[in-house]
């Protein structure tokens, strides 16, 4: 059986300072990742993405800006990464 090796600065922590997209149970969120802990992540310049459009497009088809920094529960995140 292979042994899992824990690597520091991977996952969400490795993306600190980047503009990330979080695919969650009900919505997609995007913003600059500025905080990560066991229960939530903090996004600045955050938006809810209601329509992605084509992933090859440089902008989202419909992303609504949120008025302040935004927190997302890590338990709702299905996947994440750098998209736009």
N, C-alpha and C positions, 0 to 999 in steps of 0.2 A: 504494500500500500504506500502511495506517495504521501509525503508529509507536507502539509501546507506551511509556507514560510511567510511570516508577517513582514511586510515591507513598509517602512515609514514613508510619509509624504506621498502616499497613493490614495486613490479614491477621491472623495470630496476635499480632503485636506490638501491633496496635491494640486487642486485647481483653485486654491485661494488666490484672489486678485484677478481671476479670469471672469469673462462674461460666460456664464453657464446657462444651460437649459435643463430644467428638471421636469421629467415626465412623472406626474403624480396620479393618484387614483381618479380624480375628477378633472383636473386642469393641468395645463403646462405653464410653468413659470420661467422667466428668464431675467437675468440681472447679474451684476457684479457680485461674486461670492466674497463676502467680507467676514463671515463668522461660521464656525461649525462646532457643535457640541453633541452630546449623546442624544438629545431630543429634538434639536432643530438646527436649521441653517438660516443665516441672515443674508438677504440680498439688498444691495443698494441699486438705485436706478432700475427698479424692478418693474416688470409688466406681466400681465396674464395674457397668454397667447390663446386666442379663441379660434384662429384659423391660420395654420402654418403656411398654406400655399405650397408651391413646389419647394422641396428642400434645396434645389439648385438656385432658387431666387435669392438675391442678396438681402432682402428684408422679409419680415413676416407679412402675410396677407392682412391679418388683423391682430395686433398686439396692443392692449390697453394699458397705458402707464398707471402704476400705482402711486399714490400721493407721497409716500414716505418709504423709508426702508421697510422691508417686508420679511416676515419670518415664515418658514415652511417646516412643518413637522417631518422629521426624517422617516417616521413610520409610514408616511404616505408616498414617499419617493419610490417609484418603480425602476427608473433608470435616469441617468444624467450624463451630460457631456458638453462639449463645445460644438455649437452649430453655426451661429450667425454672429 
